[in-house]
């Protein structure tokens, strides 16, 4: 009997893992296709090299996999048990004395592996990917500063900043005989004339600093005719990432970029319960709630797949997508509410998981008693032979 169960478990595992890999690849490809459109704009507008584009995609992959894991786990288990149900194999197993609950161990094993993978990605992979992606963008911004400045030509390598230099050395990033117009401040225009300058970068603040030596600043108000003149021996002009690539300009690490340790330290150091506090707390909770959702998605696929016999794999895709969509609508909705503090982030981040847990228990009990779901019967009726 034990050997029979082991054989059945191996058979079920073999039914699950191929559609899981296939669905994971498909979901990641769909998410990636949407991101590639934005990345291709950076290639055209910001001169991103193909190797850097590959790096961007590699850094985004952990987050994409974490997003796709709940849906792919549910879809794989659903398709496997739907096929077993459609071919009457589940009925045959039940006739042999093996209940639906006794078919759960291989699903629990696969769901646990997916849970562990999702937890690892959530705690380590995704934050590393987000952080590395931003660092790569900063390195691109650095190279853009070098490539955008040309000798004896008026150029605008940064938004609102026009350069004219007599000579530029890419080796030590030094410039000679500089004329610069800074129009970033809406209330005034700063014109800098200096004999020399040096371009330096600050990776921690994600900013670029141009240090001028021996020069003059002319400050003119846009609504006033007067001009102020300031002489200097040394002057630093800071150009943030928002002046280069506005959509990616975050001077501090966002919660998604922080390690779990940094998140806890940031939470402990904050006294006021403001929006940033709620965002940090939400991120902490979601790093555990999403892997739990991956586990429950796998379990919930068993009763859902066992309930239906008609429709083929198309049914599995449609029903899995509906459940996945409901979960992410709840997740996004309570995330938005939790950021305002109206609902505690601790409660809001776990409500979608509780929804899956209750749905899983209800469906398993109905499936074990061979009670079908009325709404599924209505849209996917079983055709009698």
C-alpha positions in Angstrom: 0.0 0.0 0.0 2.9 2.4 0.8 4.5 1.6 -2.5 1.2 2.4 -4.2 0.9 5.7 -2.5 4.5 6.7 -3.4 3.8 5.8 -7.1 0.6 7.9 -7.1 2.4 10.8 -5.5 5.2 10.7 -8.1 2.5 10.5 -10.8 0.8 13.6 -9.4 4.1 15.5 -9.1 4.9 14.6 -12.7 1.5 16.0 -13.7 2.1 19.3 -11.9 5.7 20.5 -12.6 5.6 20.7 -16.4 2.6 23.1 -16.5 4.1 25.0 -13.6 7.4 25.7 -15.5 5.4 26.6 -18.7 3.0 28.9 -16.9 5.8 30.6 -15.0 7.7 31.3 -18.2 4.6 32.6 -19.9 3.7 34.9 -16.9 7.2 36.2 -16.6 7.3 36.8 -20.4 4.1 38.8 -20.3 5.3 41.0 -17.4 8.7 41.3 -19.1 7.1 42.4 -22.4 5.5 45.3 -20.6 8.8 46.4 -19.0 10.8 46.0 -22.2 8.8 48.7 -23.8 10.0 51.2 -21.1 13.5 49.9 -21.3 13.6 50.3 -25.0 12.7 54.0 -24.5 15.8 54.3 -22.4 17.9 52.7 -25.2 16.6 55.3 -27.7 16.4 58.4 -25.4 19.3 57.8 -23.0 21.8 55.8 -25.1 21.6 52.6 -23.0 23.9 49.9 -24.4 22.4 46.4 -25.2 24.5 44.9 -22.4 23.1 47.3 -19.9 19.6 46.5 -21.2 20.3 42.8 -20.5 21.5 43.8 -17.0 18.2 45.7 -16.4 16.2 42.7 -17.3 18.3 40.4 -15.1 17.8 42.7 -12.1 14.0 42.9 -12.7 13.6 39.1 -13.0 13.4 38.3 -9.3 10.5 40.7 -8.8 8.8 39.3 -11.9 9.1 35.7 -10.7 7.7 36.7 -7.3 4.7 38.3 -9.1 4.1 35.3 -11.3 4.6 32.5 -8.7 1.1 32.6 -7.2 -0.6 32.4 -10.5 1.7 29.8 -12.0 1.4 27.6 -8.9 -2.4 27.8 -8.9 -2.6 27.2 -12.7 -0.2 24.2 -12.6 -2.1 22.4 -9.8 -5.5 23.3 -11.3 -4.6 22.0 -14.7 -3.1 18.7 -13.3 -6.2 17.9 -11.2 -8.5 19.1 -13.9 -7.0 16.6 -16.3 -7.1 13.8 -13.7 -10.8 14.7 -13.1 -11.6 14.9 -16.8 -10.1 11.5 -17.4 -11.9 10.0 -14.4 -8.6 9.2 -12.8 -9.7 10.9 -9.5 -12.8 8.7 -9.4 -10.7 5.7 -10.0 -8.4 6.6 -7.1 -11.4 7.2 -4.9 -12.7 3.8 -5.8 -9.4 2.3 -4.7 -9.9 3.9 -1.3 -7.7 7.0 -1.8 -9.6 10.1 -0.8 -8.9 13.6 -2.1 -7.2 14.5 1.2 -4.8 11.6 0.6 -3.9 13.1 -2.8 -2.7 16.3 -1.1 0.8 15.4 0.1 2.5 15.9 -3.3 0.7 19.2 -3.8 1.7 20.3 -0.3 5.3 19.3 -1.1 5.3 21.4 -4.3 3.5 24.3 -2.6 6.1 24.2 0.2 8.9 24.3 -2.3 7.2 27.2 -4.1 6.7 28.9 -0.7 10.3 28.6 0.2 11.4 29.9 -3.2 9.0 32.8 -2.9 10.2 33.6 0.6 13.8 33.5 -0.5 13.1 35.8 -3.4 10.9 38.1 -1.3 13.6 38.5 1.5 16.7 38.5 -0.7 16.3 38.3 -4.4 13.7 41.0 -5.1 15.3 43.7 -2.9 18.7 42.9 -4.4 17.2 43.2 -7.9 15.4 46.5 -7.2 18.6 47.9 -5.6 20.9 46.7 -8.3 18.5 48.1 -11.0 18.6 51.6 -9.5 22.4 51.3 -9.1 22.7 50.4 -12.8 20.5 53.4 -13.7 22.9 55.6 -11.7 25.9 54.2 -13.6 24.1 54.9 -16.8 23.5 58.4 -15.6 27.3 58.7 -14.8 28.3 57.6 -18.3 25.6 59.9 -19.8 27.3 62.8 -18.0 30.6 61.9 -19.8 29.0 61.2 -23.2 26.7 64.2 -23.1 29.4 66.8 -22.7 31.2 67.7 -25.9 34.0 70.1 -26.5 33.2 73.6 -28.0 29.5 72.6 -28.5 26.5 73.8 -26.6 24.9 70.7 -25.2 22.2 69.8 -22.6 23.2 66.4 -21.0 20.8 67.1 -18.1 17.3 68.6 -18.1 17.6 72.3 -17.7 21.4 72.4 -17.6 23.3 73.7 -20.7 27.1 73.1 -20.9 29.8 74.7 -23.1 33.4 73.6 -22.4 36.5 74.4 -24.3 38.1 71.0 -23.4 37.0 67.8 -21.7 39.1 64.9 -20.5 37.2 61.7 -20.2 40.2 60.1 -18.3 40.0 62.2 -15.2 36.5 63.8 -16.0 37.9 67.3 -15.9 36.7 70.3 -17.9 38.4 73.6 -18.9 36.9 77.0 -19.7 33.4 76.2 -18.6 30.2 78.1 -19.4 27.0 76.7 -17.8 23.4 77.8 -17.6 21.2 76.3 -14.9 17.5 76.8 -15.5 16.2 74.1 -13.1 15.0 76.7 -10.5 11.7 78.2 -11.9 12.3 81.5 -10.1 15.9 82.2 -11.3 18.5 81.4 -13.9 22.1 80.8 -12.8 24.9 81.3 -15.2 28.3 80.0 -14.2 31.6 80.9 -15.9 34.7 79.1 -14.6 38.3 78.3 -15.6 38.0 74.7 -14.8 35.8 72.0 -13.3 35.7 68.4 -12.2 32.8 65.9 -12.5 32.4 63.6 -9.5 29.7 61.1 -8.6 28.0 60.3 -5.3 26.6 56.7 -5.6 25.0 56.8 -2.1 23.0 59.9 -2.8 22.6 59.0 -6.5 23.8 62.4 -7.6 26.5 63.9 -9.8 28.5 66.9 -8.6 30.3 69.3 -10.9 33.0 71.2 -8.8 33.9 74.5 -10.4 37.1 76.4 -9.6 37.9 80.1 -10.0 34.8 81.5 -11.5 31.7 83.7 -11.3 28.0 83.0 -10.8 25.4 85.4 -12.4 22.0 85.0 -10.8 19.1 86.6 -12.6 15.4 86.4 -11.5 13.0 85.5 -14.3 10.6 88.3 -13.2 13.3 90.8 -12.2 15.8 92.7 -14.3 18.5 92.8 -11.7 21.4 90.4 -11.8 23.5 89.4 -8.8 27.2 88.5 -9.3 29.1 86.1 -7.0 32.8 85.4 -7.3 34.1 82.0 -6.0 37.2 80.0 -5.6 35.3 76.7 -5.5 31.6 75.9 -6.1 29.8 72.6 -6.2 26.8 72.2 -8.5 24.8 69.0 -7.6 22.7 67.3 -10.3 20.4 64.6 -9.0 19.1 61.6 -10.7 15.8 63.4 -11.1 17.5 65.8 -13.5 18.7 62.9 -15.6 15.9 60.3 -15.5 13.0 61.8 -13.6 11.0 58.6 -13.4 13.8 56.9 -11.4 14.9 59.7 -9.1 14.8 58.4 -5.6 17.6 59.8 -3.5 16.9 57.3 -0.7 16.3 53.6 -0.9 12.7 52.8 -1.4 11.1 50.1 0.9 11.3 47.6 -2.0 15.1 48.1 -2.2 15.7 47.6 1.5 16.9 44.4 3.0 14.7 43.0 5.8 17.3 44.2 8.4 17.2 47.7 7.0 13.4 47.7 7.0 13.3 46.7 10.6 15.9 49.4 11.5 14.0 52.0 9.6 10.8 51.1 11.4 12.5 51.2 14.8 14.0 54.6 14.1 10.7 56.2 13.1 8.6 57.7 15.8 5.8 59.3 13.9 3.2 57.0 12.3 3.2 58.8 8.9 2.9 57.5 5.3 6.5 56.4 5.2 6.0 54.3 8.4 2.9 52.6 6.9 4.8 51.9 3.6 7.7 50.3 5.5 5.3 48.2 7.6 3.4 47.1 4.6 6.6 46.0 2.9 7.6 44.0 5.9 4.3 42.2 6.1 4.1 41.5 2.3 7.5 39.9 2.3 5.8 37.1 4.3 2.2 37.3 3.2 2.9 36.9 -0.6 4.9 33.6 -0.1 2.0 32.3 2.1 -0.3 33.2 -0.7 1.8 31.2 -3.1 1.5 28.1 -0.8 -2.3 28.5 -0.5 -2.7 29.1 -4.3 -1.2 25.6 -4.8 -3.6 24.0 -2.3 -6.6 25.8 -3.6 -5.9 24.4 -7.1 -6.8 20.9 -5.9 -10.5 21.3 -5.2 -10.9 23.7 -8.1 -9.4 21.3 -10.6 -11.2 18.3 -9.1 -14.6 20.1 -9.5 -14.5 20.4 -13.3 -14.4 17.9 -16.0 -15.3 20.0 -19.1 -13.5 22.7 -20.9 -9.9 21.4 -21.2 -6.9 23.5 -20.2 -8.7 26.6 -21.3 -10.8 26.3 -18.1 -7.7 26.0 -16.0 -6.3 29.2 -17.5 -9.5 31.2 -17.1 -10.4 30.1 -13.6 -6.8 30.4 -12.3 -6.6 33.9 -13.8 -9.9 34.9 -12.1 -8.7 33.7 -8.7 -5.3 35.3 -9.2 -7.0 38.6 -10.3 -9.2 38.6 -7.2 -6.2 38.0 -4.9 -4.2 40.9 -6.5 -7.2 43.2 -6.5 -7.5 42.6 -2.8 -3.8 43.0 -2.3 -3.6 46.3 -4.2 -6.7 47.6 -2.6 -5.7 47.0 1.0 -2.1 48.1 0.2 -3.5 51.5 -0.9 -5.7 51.7 2.2 -2.9 50.6 4.4 -0.6 53.3 3.2 -3.1 55.9 4.5 -3.3 54.3 7.9 -7.1 53.9 7.7 -6.6 50.1 8.1 -3.6 48.8 9.9 -0.9 47.6 7.4 -0.6 44.4 9.5 -4.3 43.6 9.0 -4.6 44.8 5.4 -1.6 42.9 4.1 -3.0 39.6 5.5 -6.6 39.9 4.5 -6.0 38.6 1.0 -4.2 35.6 2.5 -7.1 35.0 4.9 -9.4 35.2 1.9 -7.4 32.4 0.2 -7.3 30.3 3.4 -11.0 30.4 3.9 -11.7 29.7 0.2 -9.3 26.8 0.4 -11.0 25.2 3.4 -14.5 25.7 1.9 -13.5 24.3 -1.5 -11.7 21.3 0.0 -14.6 20.3 2.2 -17.0 20.6 -0.8 -14.7 18.6 -3.1 -14.2 15.9 -0.4 -17.9 15.5 -0.2 -18.1 15.6 -4.0 -20.2 18.8 -4.0 -19.7 20.9 -7.1 -19.6 24.7 -7.1 -22.8 26.1 -8.6 -21.1 29.0 -10.4 -18.6 26.7 -12.0 -21.4 24.4 -13.2 -23.2 27.3 -14.7 -20.3 28.5 -16.9 -18.5 25.1 -17.4 -21.2 22.4 -17.4 -20.2 18.8 -17.4 -21.2 17.0 -20.6 -22.5 13.6 -19.8 -21.0 10.8 -22.0 
